[in-house]
Amino acid sequence: MDAITKITNLLDAAGTTAYQLGKGTGISTGLISQWKAHRQNPSVKNLKKIAKYFNVPWETLMPDDEEADENYYFNEALEKFKRVCNNNKYEEICFSNVELEYLNSLKRLNNSGVKKVLAYMDDLAGNPEYRADKNKAEK
């Protein structure tokens, strides 16, 4: 179960509204609405505030192991890929550490977020000022 579902369950069980939760924790109701719509995930800082409000251990609001396992396997695969790249195998498909960080960050976004990032990247790539091959073209 994800953190958002756990928070929603706590709200329902306590008969508490998002407005009441916001007032009691200092978290904006707009942000809580974003969570409930699964457009954003709560930070650990906010999970701790919510746990204190409901008087439960904050760790109980963390996503269950199934989701943690997915991230673990993705991160493990990413680490293996880095090792292969560092050994100069498959150099043509290897990424720098910064590029790997970008890929890892993309995993935290939903499909809409990924599409926005890709559209922005395409826009930047079309602008000669931001192209990596800018200096080559000028010479």
Backbone as JSON Lines, residues from 0, in Angstrom:
{"i":0,"aa":"M","n":[0.85,-1.17,0.0],"ca":[0.0,0.0,0.0],"c":[0.89,1.24,0.0]}
{"i":1,"aa":"D","n":[0.51,2.25,-0.77],"ca":[1.31,3.47,-0.82],"c":[0.95,4.4,0.33]}
{"i":2,"aa":"A","n":[1.79,5.42,0.52],"ca":[1.61,6.35,1.64],"c":[0.3,7.11,1.53]}
{"i":3,"aa":"I","n":[-0.09,7.46,0.32],"ca":[-1.31,8.24,0.12],"c":[-2.54,7.44,0.57]}
{"i":4,"aa":"T","n":[-2.58,6.17,0.21],"ca":[-3.7,5.31,0.63],"c":[-3.72,5.18,2.15]}
{"i":5,"aa":"K","n":[-2.56,5.06,2.75],"ca":[-2.49,4.95,4.21],"c":[-3.0,6.22,4.88]}
{"i":6,"aa":"I","n":[-2.66,7.38,4.32],"ca":[-3.14,8.65,4.88],"c":[-4.65,8.75,4.71]}
{"i":7,"aa":"T","n":[-5.14,8.39,3.54],"ca":[-6.59,8.42,3.27],"c":[-7.32,7.5,4.24]}
{"i":8,"aa":"N","n":[-6.75,6.33,4.5],"ca":[-7.37,5.39,5.46],"c":[-7.42,5.99,6.86]}
{"i":9,"aa":"L","n":[-6.34,6.67,7.26],"ca":[-6.32,7.32,8.57],"c":[-7.38,8.42,8.65]}
{"i":10,"aa":"L","n":[-7.49,9.21,7.59],"ca":[-8.5,10.27,7.55],"c":[-9.9,9.68,7.71]}
{"i":11,"aa":"D","n":[-10.18,8.63,6.94],"ca":[-11.5,7.99,6.99],"c":[-11.78,7.39,8.36]}
{"i":12,"aa":"A","n":[-10.8,6.68,8.9],"ca":[-10.98,6.01,10.2],"c":[-11.23,7.02,11.32]}
{"i":13,"aa":"A","n":[-10.57,8.18,11.23],"ca":[-10.71,9.19,12.28],"c":[-11.87,10.14,12.0]}
{"i":14,"aa":"G","n":[-12.48,10.02,10.82],"ca":[-13.54,10.95,10.45],"c":[-13.02,12.37,10.31]}
{"i":15,"aa":"T","n":[-11.79,12.48,9.84],"ca":[-11.12,13.77,9.71],"c":[-11.12,14.2,8.25]}
{"i":16,"aa":"T","n":[-11.27,15.48,8.02],"ca":[-11.23,16.0,6.66],"c":[-9.81,16.46,6.32]}
{"i":17,"aa":"A","n":[-9.57,16.64,5.04],"ca":[-8.28,17.16,4.6],"c":[-8.05,18.56,5.18]}
{"i":18,"aa":"Y","n":[-9.12,19.32,5.29],"ca":[-9.03,20.66,5.86],"c":[-8.56,20.6,7.32]}
{"i":19,"aa":"Q","n":[-9.16,19.69,8.09],"ca":[-8.77,19.53,9.5],"c":[-7.32,19.07,9.61]}
{"i":20,"aa":"L","n":[-6.94,18.13,8.73],"ca":[-5.55,17.65,8.73],"c":[-4.59,18.8,8.43]}
{"i":21,"aa":"G","n":[-4.96,19.59,7.44],"ca":[-4.11,20.74,7.08],"c":[-3.96,21.72,8.22]}
{"i":22,"aa":"K","n":[-5.08,22.04,8.88],"ca":[-5.03,22.98,10.01],"c":[-4.19,22.42,11.15]}
{"i":23,"aa":"G","n":[-4.31,21.13,11.4],"ca":[-3.6,20.51,12.51],"c":[-2.12,20.27,12.26]}
{"i":24,"aa":"T","n":[-1.73,20.24,11.0],"ca":[-0.33,19.93,10.67],"c":[0.42,21.1,10.04]}
{"i":25,"aa":"G","n":[-0.33,22.08,9.54],"ca":[0.32,23.18,8.83],"c":[0.58,22.87,7.37]}
{"i":26,"aa":"I","n":[0.08,21.73,6.9],"ca":[0.23,21.34,5.49],"c":[-0.95,21.93,4.73]}
{"i":27,"aa":"S","n":[-0.67,22.55,3.59],"ca":[-1.75,23.19,2.84],"c":[-2.75,22.15,2.32]}
{"i":28,"aa":"T","n":[-4.01,22.55,2.29],"ca":[-5.04,21.65,1.78],"c":[-4.84,21.39,0.28]}
{"i":29,"aa":"G","n":[-4.25,22.36,-0.4],"ca":[-3.94,22.16,-1.82],"c":[-2.96,21.03,-2.03]}
{"i":30,"aa":"L","n":[-1.95,20.97,-1.17],"ca":[-0.96,19.9,-1.26],"c":[-1.61,18.56,-0.93]}
{"i":31,"aa":"I","n":[-2.45,18.54,0.08],"ca":[-3.14,17.3,0.44],"c":[-4.01,16.84,-0.73]}
{"i":32,"aa":"S","n":[-4.66,17.78,-1.39],"ca":[-5.47,17.44,-2.58],"c":[-4.6,16.85,-3.68]}
{"i":33,"aa":"Q","n":[-3.4,17.38,-3.85],"ca":[-2.47,16.84,-4.85],"c":[-2.13,15.39,-4.52]}
{"i":34,"aa":"W","n":[-1.94,15.11,-3.25],"ca":[-1.65,13.73,-2.83],"c":[-2.83,12.83,-3.14]}
{"i":35,"aa":"K","n":[-4.02,13.27,-2.74],"ca":[-5.22,12.44,-2.92],"c":[-5.48,12.16,-4.39]}
{"i":36,"aa":"A","n":[-5.07,13.08,-5.26],"ca":[-5.23,12.89,-6.71],"c":[-4.05,12.12,-7.3]}
{"i":37,"aa":"H","n":[-3.13,11.7,-6.45],"ca":[-1.92,10.97,-6.86],"c":[-1.08,11.77,-7.86]}
{"i":38,"aa":"R","n":[-1.07,13.09,-7.69],"ca":[-0.24,13.94,-8.55],"c":[1.1,14.22,-7.9]}
{"i":39,"aa":"Q","n":[1.19,13.95,-6.62],"ca":[2.4,14.21,-5.87],"c":[2.44,13.27,-4.68]}
{"i":40,"aa":"N","n":[3.64,12.94,-4.22],"ca":[3.78,12.08,-3.04],"c":[4.23,12.93,-1.86]}
{"i":41,"aa":"P","n":[3.76,12.58,-0.67],"ca":[4.18,13.35,0.52],"c":[5.65,13.12,0.85]}
{"i":42,"aa":"S","n":[6.29,14.17,1.31],"ca":[7.69,14.07,1.74],"c":[7.75,13.39,3.11]}
{"i":43,"aa":"V","n":[8.92,12.94,3.49],"ca":[9.09,12.32,4.8],"c":[8.76,13.33,5.89]}
{"i":44,"aa":"K","n":[9.14,14.58,5.68],"ca":[8.85,15.64,6.65],"c":[7.33,15.73,6.89]}
{"i":45,"aa":"N","n":[6.57,15.71,5.81],"ca":[5.11,15.79,5.95],"c":[4.52,14.5,6.52]}
{"i":46,"aa":"L","n":[5.11,13.35,6.17],"ca":[4.65,12.1,6.77],"c":[4.82,12.13,8.29]}
{"i":47,"aa":"K","n":[5.92,12.73,8.74],"ca":[6.16,12.82,10.18],"c":[5.13,13.73,10.85]}
{"i":48,"aa":"K","n":[4.77,14.83,10.18],"ca":[3.74,15.72,10.73],"c":[2.4,15.0,10.84]}
{"i":49,"aa":"I","n":[2.06,14.25,9.79],"ca":[0.79,13.52,9.77],"c":[0.78,12.43,10.84]}
{"i":50,"aa":"A","n":[1.9,11.73,10.97],"ca":[1.99,10.67,11.99],"c":[1.81,11.25,13.39]}
{"i":51,"aa":"K","n":[2.42,12.4,13.61],"ca":[2.28,13.05,14.92],"c":[0.82,13.46,15.15]}
{"i":52,"aa":"Y","n":[0.17,13.97,14.13],"ca":[-1.23,14.38,14.22],"c":[-2.13,13.2,14.6]}
{"i":53,"aa":"F","n":[-1.88,12.05,13.97],"ca":[-2.7,10.87,14.22],"c":[-2.14,9.99,15.34]}
{"i":54,"aa":"N","n":[-1.0,10.4,15.9],"ca":[-0.35,9.65,16.99],"c":[-0.02,8.21,16.58]}
{"i":55,"aa":"V","n":[0.62,8.09,15.41],"ca":[1.09,6.79,14.92],"c":[2.57,6.93,14.57]}
{"i":56,"aa":"P","n":[3.32,5.83,14.57],"ca":[4.72,5.91,14.14],"c":[4.79,6.33,12.66]}
{"i":57,"aa":"W","n":[5.67,7.27,12.35],"ca":[5.73,7.78,10.97],"c":[6.11,6.69,9.98]}
{"i":58,"aa":"E","n":[6.88,5.71,10.42],"ca":[7.3,4.63,9.53],"c":[6.11,3.84,8.98]}
{"i":59,"aa":"T","n":[5.0,3.84,9.75],"ca":[3.82,3.1,9.28],"c":[3.18,3.76,8.06]}
{"i":60,"aa":"L","n":[3.53,5.01,7.8],"ca":[2.98,5.71,6.64],"c":[3.85,5.53,5.38]}
{"i":61,"aa":"M","n":[5.0,4.92,5.55],"ca":[5.88,4.67,4.4],"c":[5.26,3.61,3.5]}
{"i":62,"aa":"P","n":[5.53,3.66,2.2],"ca":[5.01,2.64,1.29],"c":[5.44,1.24,1.73]}
{"i":63,"aa":"D","n":[4.58,0.28,1.48],"ca":[4.89,-1.1,1.86],"c":[6.09,-1.63,1.07]}
{"i":64,"aa":"D","n":[6.6,-2.76,1.52],"ca":[7.81,-3.35,0.95],"c":[7.71,-3.62,-0.55]}
{"i":65,"aa":"E","n":[6.53,-3.94,-1.04],"ca":[6.38,-4.25,-2.46],"c":[6.86,-3.08,-3.32]}
{"i":66,"aa":"E","n":[6.46,-1.86,-2.95],"ca":[6.9,-0.69,-3.69],"c":[8.37,-0.42,-3.45]}
{"i":67,"aa":"A","n":[8.82,-0.63,-2.22],"ca":[10.24,-0.42,-1.92],"c":[11.08,-1.41,-2.72]}
{"i":68,"aa":"D","n":[10.57,-2.65,-2.88],"ca":[11.29,-3.65,-3.67],"c":[11.44,-3.21,-5.11]}
{"i":69,"aa":"E","n":[10.37,-2.61,-5.69],"ca":[10.45,-2.13,-7.07],"c":[11.58,-1.12,-7.21]}
{"i":70,"aa":"N","n":[11.64,-0.15,-6.28],"ca":[12.71,0.84,-6.33],"c":[14.07,0.21,-6.12]}
{"i":71,"aa":"Y","n":[14.13,-0.78,-5.22],"ca":[15.39,-1.45,-4.96],"c":[15.9,-2.13,-6.23]}
{"i":72,"aa":"Y","n":[15.03,-2.87,-6.91],"ca":[15.45,-3.58,-8.12],"c":[15.83,-2.61,-9.23]}
{"i":73,"aa":"F","n":[15.11,-1.5,-9.36],"ca":[15.48,-0.49,-10.35],"c":[16.86,0.07,-10.02]}
{"i":74,"aa":"N","n":[17.07,0.44,-8.75],"ca":[18.36,1.01,-8.35],"c":[19.49,0.0,-8.5]}
{"i":75,"aa":"E","n":[19.2,-1.26,-8.2],"ca":[20.21,-2.31,-8.36],"c":[20.58,-2.46,-9.84]}
{"i":76,"aa":"A","n":[19.58,-2.45,-10.72],"ca":[19.84,-2.55,-12.16],"c":[20.64,-1.34,-12.64]}
{"i":77,"aa":"L","n":[20.32,-0.17,-12.1],"ca":[21.04,1.04,-12.47],"c":[22.5,0.94,-12.04]}
{"i":78,"aa":"E","n":[22.74,0.42,-10.86],"ca":[24.12,0.25,-10.37],"c":[24.89,-0.75,-11.24]}
{"i":79,"aa":"K","n":[24.25,-1.84,-11.62],"ca":[24.91,-2.82,-12.51],"c":[25.26,-2.16,-13.84]}
{"i":80,"aa":"F","n":[24.33,-1.37,-14.35],"ca":[24.56,-0.67,-15.61],"c":[25.75,0.28,-15.48]}
{"i":81,"aa":"K","n":[25.84,1.0,-14.35],"ca":[26.98,1.9,-14.12],"c":[28.29,1.12,-14.13]}
{"i":82,"aa":"R","n":[28.29,-0.06,-13.49],"ca":[29.52,-0.87,-13.44],"c":[29.94,-1.3,-14.84]}
{"i":83,"aa":"V","n":[28.97,-1.7,-15.66],"ca":[29.26,-2.09,-17.03],"c":[29.86,-0.91,-17.79]}
{"i":84,"aa":"C","n":[29.27,0.26,-17.6],"ca":[29.78,1.47,-18.28],"c":[31.18,1.82,-17.81]}
{"i":85,"aa":"N","n":[31.43,1.67,-16.52],"ca":[32.75,1.99,-15.99],"c":[33.82,1.03,-16.51]}
{"i":86,"aa":"N","n":[33.39,-0.15,-16.91],"ca":[34.34,-1.12,-17.48],"c":[34.48,-0.91,-18.99]}
{"i":87,"aa":"N","n":[33.89,0.18,-19.5],"ca":[33.94,0.55,-20.92],"c":[33.32,-0.49,-21.85]}
{"i":88,"aa":"K","n":[32.39,-1.28,-21.32],"ca":[31.64,-2.19,-22.18],"c":[30.44,-1.42,-22.69]}
{"i":89,"aa":"Y","n":[30.07,-1.64,-23.91],"ca":[28.9,-0.99,-24.5],"c":[28.97,0.54,-24.36]}
{"i":90,"aa":"E","n":[30.12,1.09,-24.63],"ca":[30.36,2.52,-24.45],"c":[29.33,3.39,-25.17]}
{"i":91,"aa":"E","n":[28.85,2.91,-26.32],"ca":[27.91,3.72,-27.1],"c":[26.57,3.93,-26.41]}
{"i":92,"aa":"I","n":[26.22,3.09,-25.43],"ca":[24.94,3.28,-24.74],"c":[25.13,3.67,-23.28]}
{"i":93,"aa":"C","n":[26.34,3.95,-22.88],"ca":[26.6,4.3,-21.48],"c":[26.3,5.78,-21.22]}
{"i":94,"aa":"F","n":[25.91,6.06,-20.01],"ca":[25.56,7.41,-19.6],"c":[26.52,7.91,-18.54]}
{"i":95,"aa":"S","n":[26.65,9.22,-18.45],"ca":[27.44,9.81,-17.37],"c":[26.64,9.69,-16.08]}
{"i":96,"aa":"N","n":[27.29,9.94,-14.95],"ca":[26.6,9.87,-13.66],"c":[25.45,10.88,-13.6]}
{"i":97,"aa":"V","n":[25.66,12.05,-14.2],"ca":[24.6,13.07,-14.21],"c":[23.4,12.57,-15.01]}
{"i":98,"aa":"E","n":[23.65,11.96,-16.16],"ca":[22.56,11.43,-16.97],"c":[21.81,10.32,-16.24]}
{"i":99,"aa":"L","n":[22.55,9.49,-15.5],"ca":[21.9,8.43,-14.73],"c":[21.04,9.01,-13.61]}
{"i":100,"aa":"E","n":[21.49,10.11,-13.02],"ca":[20.69,10.78,-11.99],"c":[19.39,11.29,-12.6]}
{"i":101,"aa":"Y","n":[19.46,11.83,-13.83],"ca":[18.25,12.3,-14.5],"c":[17.28,11.14,-14.72]}
{"i":102,"aa":"L","n":[17.8,10.01,-15.18],"ca":[16.94,8.85,-15.4],"c":[16.28,8.4,-14.11]}
{"i":103,"aa":"N","n":[17.05,8.4,-13.04],"ca":[16.51,8.0,-11.75],"c":[15.43,8.98,-11.29]}
{"i":104,"aa":"S","n":[15.64,10.27,-11.55],"ca":[14.63,11.27,-11.18],"c":[13.36,11.09,-11.99]}
{"i":105,"aa":"L","n":[13.49,10.72,-13.27],"ca":[12.31,10.51,-14.11],"c":[11.43,9.41,-13.55]}
{"i":106,"aa":"K","n":[12.03,8.42,-12.9],"ca":[11.26,7.3,-12.36],"c":[10.29,7.75,-11.29]}
{"i":107,"aa":"R","n":[10.59,8.89,-10.64],"ca":[9.71,9.38,-9.59],"c":[8.49,10.11,-10.15]}
{"i":108,"aa":"L","n":[8.48,10.39,-11.46],"ca":[7.37,11.12,-12.07],"c":[6.33,10.17,-12.65]}
{"i":109,"aa":"N","n":[5.1,10.64,-12.71],"ca":[4.08,9.88,-13.41],"c":[4.23,10.13,-14.9]}
{"i":110,"aa":"N","n":[3.39,9.49,-15.72],"ca":[3.51,9.63,-17.17],"c":[3.37,11.07,-17.64]}
{"i":111,"aa":"S","n":[2.46,11.82,-17.04],"ca":[2.27,13.22,-17.43],"c":[3.53,14.03,-17.14]}
{"i":112,"aa":"G","n":[4.14,13.78,-16.0],"ca":[5.37,14.49,-15.65],"c":[6.5,14.16,-16.6]}
{"i":113,"aa":"V","n":[6.63,12.88,-16.94],"ca":[7.68,12.45,-17.87],"c":[7.46,13.11,-19.23]}
{"i":114,"aa":"K","n":[6.22,13.14,-19.69],"ca":[5.92,13.76,-20.98],"c":[6.29,15.24,-20.98]}
{"i":115,"aa":"K","n":[6.02,15.94,-19.87],"ca":[6.37,17.36,-19.78],"c":[7.88,17.54,-19.83]}
{"i":116,"aa":"V","n":[8.61,16.71,-19.1],"ca":[10.07,16.8,-19.1],"c":[10.61,16.55,-20.5]}
{"i":117,"aa":"L","n":[10.11,15.52,-21.16],"ca":[10.58,15.21,-22.52],"c":[10.26,16.32,-23.5]}
{"i":118,"aa":"A","n":[9.07,16.91,-23.37],"ca":[8.71,18.03,-24.25],"c":[9.64,19.22,-24.01]}
{"i":119,"aa":"Y","n":[9.95,19.48,-22.76],"ca":[10.86,20.57,-22.43],"c":[12.26,20.29,-22.97]}
{"i":120,"aa":"M","n":[12.71,19.05,-22.86],"ca":[14.03,18.67,-23.39],"c":[14.07,18.84,-24.9]}
{"i":121,"aa":"D","n":[13.0,18.42,-25.58],"ca":[12.94,18.61,-27.04],"c":[13.0,20.08,-27.4]}
{"i":122,"aa":"D","n":[12.29,20.9,-26.63],"ca":[12.29,22.34,-26.87],"c":[13.7,22.9,-26.71]}
{"i":123,"aa":"L","n":[14.37,22.52,-25.64],"ca":[15.74,23.0,-25.42],"c":[16.7,22.51,-26.5]}
{"i":124,"aa":"A","n":[16.53,21.24,-26.89],"ca":[17.43,20.67,-27.9],"c":[17.27,21.37,-29.25]}
{"i":125,"aa":"G","n":[16.09,21.95,-29.49],"ca":[15.86,22.68,-30.73],"c":[16.46,24.08,-30.72]}
{"i":126,"aa":"N","n":[16.87,24.54,-29.57],"ca":[17.47,25.87,-29.44],"c":[18.99,25.73,-29.51]}
{"i":127,"aa":"P","n":[19.63,26.32,-30.51],"ca":[21.09,26.17,-30.68],"c":[21.89,26.61,-29.46]}
{"i":128,"aa":"E","n":[21.33,27.51,-28.67],"ca":[22.05,28.0,-27.49],"c":[22.31,26.89,-26.47]}
{"i":129,"aa":"Y","n":[21.43,25.89,-26.43],"ca":[21.53,24.84,-25.42],"c":[22.03,23.5,-25.96]}
{"i":130,"aa":"R","n":[22.3,23.43,-27.22],"ca":[22.71,22.15,-27.82],"c":[24.15,21.8,-27.42]}
{"i":131,"aa":"A","n":[24.37,20.52,-27.16],"ca":[25.71,20.04,-26.79],"c":[26.68,20.18,-27.95]}
{"i":132,"aa":"D","n":[26.18,20.12,-29.17],"ca":[27.06,20.21,-30.34],"c":[27.22,21.65,-30.84]}
{"i":133,"aa":"K","n":[26.84,22.62,-30.01],"ca":[26.88,24.05,-30.38],"c":[28.29,24.46,-30.78]}
{"i":134,"aa":"N","n":[29.27,24.13,-29.94],"ca":[30.66,24.54,-30.22],"c":[31.2,23.89,-31.48]}
{"i":135,"aa":"K","n":[30.8,22.65,-31.73],"ca":[31.27,21.95,-32.92],"c":[30.73,22.65,-34.17]}
{"i":136,"aa":"A","n":[29.47,23.06,-34.12],"ca":[28.84,23.69,-35.28],"c":[29.44,25.07,-35.56]}
{"i":137,"aa":"E","n":[29.9,25.77,-34.51],"ca":[30.45,27.11,-34.68],"c":[31.85,27.1,-35.27]}
{"i":138,"aa":"K","n":[32.59,25.99,-35.09],"ca":[33.98,25.93,-35.57],"c":[34.11,25.76,-37.03]}
